[in-house]
Amino acid sequence: MSTLTALVLLFGYHTSTSSTQAAAGGQSSAVAPVQGSTSSSDSSSSDSSSSGATSGTSTASSTVTGSVASTRWGPVQVELTVANGSITDVSVLQYPSGNGRDQQINARALPVLIQETLDAQNAKIDMVSGATVTSEGYLESLQSALDKAGLS
């Protein structure tokens, strides 16, 4: 009887992170860590190096959005900023964030994936352990963006 009671309690337990964070706006807190370098510092450095040549700056830097990768936990979409043939910034526009666990996983995994992309300058990066589904979607969308940018 005690085993049955323990099983009922175990299966009836709802984690506090899934409903509390969503109700408290936890979804927006996971948005902050999904961008690589800040675009304001990139634009200020390129403005100072090409003083007055704003049309040259806009053609040297472009933003490319990868296709949306559908995963079982939700869509993943990557956007790259490319300047002079190098990836200067990575943003993750869409990623699984439907519950507290998704937010927790992606708050840890996305900055790692972004930094690896900036370091490698290609899609040959390691996946993040514990975030396999997001990593696979990220790599798929990243490769699409690299193809569009002509960097593959």
Number of C-alpha atoms within 10 A of each C-alpha: 6 7 8 9 9 11 12 11 11 10 8 9 9 10 10 9 15 16 13 13 17 16 10 10 10 20 18 12 13 20 18 9 17 23 20 21 16 12 14 9 10 15 14 10 11 19 16 10 11 12 9 10 12 12 9 12 17 13 10 13 18 16 16 18 21 25 19 20 22 19 16 10 15 17 19 26 23 29 22 25 22 19 18 10 14 15 22 22 21 27 20 24 16 17 26 21 22 14 17 20 15 19 24 16 18 25 18 16 21 25 19 19 25 24 17 17 23 20 12 12 17 17 21 11 18 12 18 18 10 12 15 12 18 28 22 17 25 29 24 20 25 30 20 23 24 22 13 14 20 9 15 13
